[in-house]
Amino acid sequence: MKFTGEECTFAKFLEYDAVNRGKSQAAVRPPLKLSERREPGAPPVIVR
């Protein structure tokens, strides 16, 4: 809001939050199932 010259108020924040609430929940990946978990591989090799 600073870049557009608008005044930042708590009321505007709440208005924006109400419209956009829950949108980020769709992007959250569900936890891995036990069958998808893998054993760790070999330790990393550092090349100098």
Backbone as JSON Lines, residues from 0, in Angstrom:
{"i":0,"aa":"M","n":[0.82,-1.18,0.0],"ca":[0.0,0.0,0.0],"c":[0.87,1.25,0.0]}
{"i":1,"aa":"K","n":[2.06,1.15,0.59],"ca":[2.96,2.3,0.59],"c":[3.32,2.7,-0.84]}
{"i":2,"aa":"F","n":[3.58,1.71,-1.69],"ca":[4.02,1.99,-3.05],"c":[2.91,2.61,-3.91]}
{"i":3,"aa":"T","n":[1.67,2.32,-3.6],"ca":[0.56,2.88,-4.37],"c":[0.08,4.21,-3.81]}
{"i":4,"aa":"G","n":[0.59,4.59,-2.66],"ca":[0.19,5.86,-2.07],"c":[-1.05,5.77,-1.21]}
{"i":5,"aa":"E","n":[-1.59,4.55,-1.02],"ca":[-2.78,4.39,-0.19],"c":[-2.39,4.4,1.29]}
{"i":6,"aa":"E","n":[-3.33,4.83,2.1],"ca":[-3.11,4.82,3.53],"c":[-3.38,3.41,4.06]}
{"i":7,"aa":"C","n":[-2.49,2.89,4.86],"ca":[-2.64,1.55,5.42],"c":[-3.39,1.65,6.75]}
{"i":8,"aa":"T","n":[-4.58,1.07,6.8],"ca":[-5.36,1.09,8.03],"c":[-5.74,-0.33,8.41]}
{"i":9,"aa":"F","n":[-6.09,-0.51,9.66],"ca":[-6.49,-1.82,10.14],"c":[-7.79,-2.26,9.48]}
{"i":10,"aa":"A","n":[-8.68,-1.34,9.21],"ca":[-9.96,-1.66,8.56],"c":[-9.72,-2.2,7.15]}
{"i":11,"aa":"K","n":[-8.78,-1.59,6.4],"ca":[-8.46,-2.08,5.05],"c":[-7.8,-3.46,5.13]}
{"i":12,"aa":"F","n":[-6.98,-3.66,6.14],"ca":[-6.36,-4.97,6.32],"c":[-7.42,-6.04,6.55]}
{"i":13,"aa":"L","n":[-8.38,-5.76,7.43],"ca":[-9.44,-6.73,7.71],"c":[-10.29,-7.0,6.47]}
{"i":14,"aa":"E","n":[-10.55,-5.97,5.69],"ca":[-11.32,-6.15,4.45],"c":[-10.57,-7.07,3.48]}
{"i":15,"aa":"Y","n":[-9.29,-6.83,3.3],"ca":[-8.47,-7.67,2.41],"c":[-8.38,-9.09,2.94]}
{"i":16,"aa":"D","n":[-8.21,-9.22,4.25],"ca":[-8.08,-10.53,4.86],"c":[-9.36,-11.34,4.7]}
{"i":17,"aa":"A","n":[-10.51,-10.71,4.84],"ca":[-11.78,-11.43,4.71],"c":[-11.97,-11.97,3.31]}
{"i":18,"aa":"V","n":[-11.54,-11.22,2.31],"ca":[-11.68,-11.64,0.92],"c":[-10.72,-12.78,0.6]}
{"i":19,"aa":"N","n":[-9.51,-12.72,1.12],"ca":[-8.46,-13.66,0.74],"c":[-8.23,-14.78,1.75]}
{"i":20,"aa":"R","n":[-9.01,-14.83,2.81],"ca":[-8.84,-15.87,3.82],"c":[-9.15,-17.24,3.21]}
{"i":21,"aa":"G","n":[-8.31,-18.21,3.48],"ca":[-8.55,-19.57,3.02],"c":[-7.94,-19.89,1.68]}
{"i":22,"aa":"K","n":[-7.48,-18.91,0.93],"ca":[-6.89,-19.2,-0.38],"c":[-5.59,-19.97,-0.24]}
{"i":23,"aa":"S","n":[-4.81,-19.68,0.8],"ca":[-3.53,-20.35,0.95],"c":[-3.7,-21.79,1.43]}
{"i":24,"aa":"Q","n":[-4.84,-22.13,1.99],"ca":[-5.06,-23.5,2.48],"c":[-5.04,-24.52,1.36]}
{"i":25,"aa":"A","n":[-5.45,-24.13,0.15],"ca":[-5.48,-25.06,-0.97],"c":[-4.07,-25.42,-1.42]}
{"i":26,"aa":"A","n":[-3.09,-24.54,-1.16],"ca":[-1.73,-24.77,-1.62],"c":[-0.92,-25.64,-0.65]}
{"i":27,"aa":"V","n":[-1.45,-25.91,0.52],"ca":[-0.73,-26.69,1.52],"c":[-0.76,-28.17,1.12]}
{"i":28,"aa":"R","n":[0.41,-28.78,1.1],"ca":[0.5,-30.19,0.72],"c":[0.1,-31.06,1.91]}
{"i":29,"aa":"P","n":[-0.7,-32.09,1.67],"ca":[-1.07,-32.99,2.76],"c":[0.16,-33.76,3.25]}
{"i":30,"aa":"P","n":[0.15,-34.23,4.48],"ca":[1.31,-34.96,5.0],"c":[1.57,-36.25,4.21]}
{"i":31,"aa":"L","n":[2.82,-36.68,4.18],"ca":[3.18,-37.88,3.45],"c":[2.61,-39.12,4.14]}
{"i":32,"aa":"K","n":[2.22,-40.07,3.33],"ca":[1.76,-41.35,3.87],"c":[2.99,-42.18,4.23]}
{"i":33,"aa":"L","n":[2.81,-43.16,5.07],"ca":[3.94,-43.99,5.47],"c":[4.59,-44.66,4.27]}
{"i":34,"aa":"S","n":[3.82,-45.02,3.26],"ca":[4.39,-45.69,2.09],"c":[5.21,-44.73,1.24]}
{"i":35,"aa":"E","n":[5.03,-43.42,1.38],"ca":[5.77,-42.45,0.57],"c":[7.08,-42.02,1.25]}
{"i":36,"aa":"R","n":[7.25,-42.35,2.5],"ca":[8.47,-41.95,3.21],"c":[9.61,-42.85,2.77]}
{"i":37,"aa":"R","n":[10.76,-42.25,2.61],"ca":[11.93,-42.99,2.15],"c":[13.03,-42.92,3.18]}
{"i":38,"aa":"E","n":[13.85,-43.92,3.19],"ca":[15.02,-43.93,4.06],"c":[16.04,-42.94,3.51]}
{"i":39,"aa":"P","n":[16.77,-42.27,4.39],"ca":[17.78,-41.34,3.89],"c":[18.87,-42.08,3.13]}
{"i":40,"aa":"G","n":[19.41,-41.41,2.12],"ca":[20.46,-42.02,1.31],"c":[21.83,-41.82,1.93]}
{"i":41,"aa":"A","n":[22.86,-41.91,1.1],"ca":[24.23,-41.74,1.56],"c":[24.44,-40.29,1.98]}
{"i":42,"aa":"P","n":[25.39,-40.05,2.87],"ca":[25.68,-38.67,3.27],"c":[26.23,-37.87,2.08]}
{"i":43,"aa":"P","n":[26.1,-36.54,2.1],"ca":[26.59,-35.75,0.99],"c":[28.1,-35.8,0.87]}
{"i":44,"aa":"V","n":[28.6,-35.66,-0.33],"ca":[30.04,-35.66,-0.59],"c":[30.44,-34.24,-0.94]}
{"i":45,"aa":"I","n":[31.42,-33.69,-0.22],"ca":[31.9,-32.32,-0.47],"c":[33.13,-32.42,-1.35]}
{"i":46,"aa":"V","n":[33.06,-31.78,-2.52],"ca":[34.18,-31.78,-3.47],"c":[34.88,-30.43,-3.37]}
{"i":47,"aa":"R","n":[36.17,-30.46,-3.14],"ca":[36.93,-29.2,-3.02],"c":[37.8,-28.98,-4.19]}
